[in-house]
Every structure is written in structure tokens, then in C-alpha cells.
Amino acid sequence: MARHVVDATKISGLHLAVLVSAYRFFHLPSPTLLLVPIGYCLVGGVIFFAIILNEQLKRVHGGNSRSSDSRSTPLRALSMLPMDYGLLCFIFALLGWPSAFFIIYTLMFLANTAYLALASVKWFTDMRRLGDLPK
């Protein structure tokens, strides 16, 4: 449980730190762009808790907590790259060049949002199937 608390804190805290940094130190062309780290914070939190909830519900209902089609392929690994927390941390090396950082950060946010949209369809389908399992 402690690991989940730390993970939830780092997911939210990182994006809130970007928000404060962008507000104080970046010269953004529009203050509307400050919505990017706020949105990223929301998307990151929803993804985290959806994954946790999905695994827990599958475990409770006797289903596999891991998908049977979860074998790794180069295409799957590449498509999951924007979800990698290490890659997100790596782009902070560009923080000294705020415009480049914010562009890549925004692209990562858009990729994570797309992942959430696509994964939600699968997760909700999986949850509907759990209702069909014998108790």
C-alpha cells in the first residue's frame, strides 16, 4: 500500500511542480497553456487509479489481473513509451530550454491522454466481462 501512496504522490506532484515552474519561469505565449500540466495531472491520476482498480476487480472476481495478450512486441513497447515514467523524468533535462521542454511535455500529455481514451475502452469491456463470470 505504501508504494501506491508514493506513486500517487509522485504522479500528481510532478505535474503540479511543472505548473508552478511554468507559471513562474516560462514565457508561455498564452496563460491557457498552464492547463497542460493541470490536465496531465488529472490524466496521470486517472490512469494510475484505473489500472489499480482494474487489477483489483479482476483479482476479486477470479479473473487474471494481467491480460492474456500482454506479451511484449516491439510495436507494443514503442506505443507504451510515452507512458514510461523514466522517459518523462528524462525530458526534465530540457528544463533549461523551457520552450523545447514544454513542447515535448505537451506531446507526452497528448500521448497519455490518447492512451487513456483507448485503454478505457478495453478496461470497461474487461469489467463488463467480469459480470459474466460465475461467482
VMD Tcl script that draws the C-alpha trace (Angstrom):
set ca {
  {0.00 0.00 0.00}
  {2.81 2.43 0.82}
  {4.16 2.03 -2.72}
  {0.80 3.07 -4.16}
  {0.69 6.14 -1.92}
  {4.18 7.15 -3.05}
  {3.29 6.51 -6.70}
  {0.10 8.57 -6.47}
  {2.03 11.39 -4.81}
  {4.78 11.46 -7.42}
  {2.30 11.35 -10.30}
  {0.41 14.40 -9.03}
  {3.36 16.22 -7.52}
  {5.49 16.15 -10.65}
  {2.84 17.81 -12.80}
  {1.99 20.36 -10.12}
  {5.71 21.25 -9.97}
  {5.66 21.76 -13.75}
  {2.60 24.01 -13.34}
  {4.35 26.19 -10.76}
  {7.57 26.30 -12.80}
  {5.71 27.18 -15.99}
  {3.77 29.92 -14.22}
  {6.82 31.45 -12.57}
  {9.64 30.94 -15.06}
  {8.38 30.07 -18.56}
  {7.40 32.75 -21.04}
  {4.37 30.99 -22.47}
  {2.56 32.66 -25.37}
  {-0.75 32.18 -23.56}
  {-1.70 31.51 -19.93}
  {-4.12 28.90 -21.32}
  {-1.10 26.63 -21.77}
  {-0.97 26.31 -17.99}
  {-3.90 23.93 -18.44}
  {-1.47 21.35 -19.90}
  {0.17 20.36 -16.57}
  {-3.24 20.50 -14.85}
  {-4.67 18.15 -17.48}
  {-1.60 15.92 -17.29}
  {-2.06 15.70 -13.51}
  {-5.66 14.58 -14.00}
  {-4.87 12.11 -16.77}
  {-1.96 10.63 -14.79}
  {-4.11 10.16 -11.71}
  {-6.97 8.59 -13.64}
  {-4.64 6.18 -15.44}
  {-2.96 5.18 -12.18}
  {-6.19 4.52 -10.30}
  {-7.88 2.85 -13.29}
  {-5.01 0.37 -13.56}
  {-5.09 -0.34 -9.81}
  {-8.89 -0.69 -9.75}
  {-8.92 -2.87 -12.87}
  {-6.36 -5.27 -11.39}
  {-8.15 -5.41 -8.03}
  {-11.56 -6.09 -9.57}
  {-10.13 -8.84 -11.76}
  {-8.46 -10.40 -8.74}
  {-11.68 -10.26 -6.68}
  {-13.72 -11.81 -9.49}
  {-11.21 -14.57 -10.12}
  {-10.02 -13.24 -13.45}
  {-6.43 -12.78 -14.48}
  {-5.03 -9.49 -13.23}
  {-2.80 -9.47 -16.29}
  {-4.15 -9.62 -19.80}
  {-3.53 -12.84 -21.69}
  {-2.48 -10.76 -24.72}
  {0.11 -8.80 -22.70}
  {3.10 -10.36 -24.48}
  {5.61 -7.73 -25.45}
  {6.28 -6.87 -29.06}
  {8.48 -4.08 -30.39}
  {5.40 -2.17 -31.58}
  {3.67 -2.54 -28.19}
  {6.82 -1.44 -26.36}
  {7.13 1.60 -28.64}
  {3.48 2.51 -28.19}
  {3.87 2.34 -24.40}
  {6.96 4.59 -24.38}
  {5.00 7.81 -23.63}
  {3.63 6.08 -20.51}
  {7.13 5.43 -19.18}
  {7.79 7.49 -16.06}
  {11.54 7.28 -16.69}
  {11.14 8.93 -20.10}
  {9.04 11.67 -18.52}
  {11.79 12.27 -15.96}
  {14.42 12.22 -18.73}
  {12.78 15.14 -20.57}
  {13.41 17.26 -17.49}
  {16.99 17.51 -18.80}
  {15.46 20.06 -21.20}
  {14.14 22.24 -18.38}
  {16.92 24.76 -19.09}
  {15.33 25.22 -22.53}
  {11.72 25.86 -21.49}
  {10.18 26.06 -24.97}
  {11.60 22.66 -26.01}
  {10.69 21.15 -22.66}
  {7.12 22.40 -22.80}
  {6.60 21.20 -26.38}
  {7.80 17.67 -25.56}
  {5.93 17.71 -22.24}
  {2.74 18.68 -24.11}
  {3.27 15.89 -26.65}
  {3.71 13.42 -23.79}
  {0.47 14.72 -22.24}
  {-1.38 14.24 -25.54}
  {0.03 10.71 -25.92}
  {-1.03 9.83 -22.37}
  {-4.49 11.26 -22.99}
  {-4.81 9.14 -26.15}
  {-3.66 6.08 -24.21}
  {-6.27 6.75 -21.52}
  {-9.00 7.04 -24.13}
  {-8.02 3.80 -25.87}
  {-7.28 1.85 -22.69}
  {-10.59 2.93 -21.14}
  {-12.47 1.10 -23.87}
  {-10.56 -2.10 -23.09}
  {-10.87 -1.67 -19.32}
  {-14.62 -1.11 -19.44}
  {-15.01 -4.11 -21.75}
  {-12.99 -6.23 -19.32}
  {-15.15 -5.06 -16.40}
  {-18.37 -5.91 -18.27}
  {-17.00 -9.41 -18.87}
  {-16.32 -9.83 -15.16}
  {-20.06 -9.55 -14.57}
  {-20.47 -12.63 -16.77}
  {-18.09 -14.75 -14.70}
  {-19.63 -17.37 -12.39}
  {-19.34 -16.38 -8.74}
}
mol new
graphics top color blue
foreach p $ca { graphics top sphere $p radius 0.5 }
foreach p [lrange $ca 0 end-1] q [lrange $ca 1 end] { graphics top cylinder $p $q radius 0.2 }
display resetview
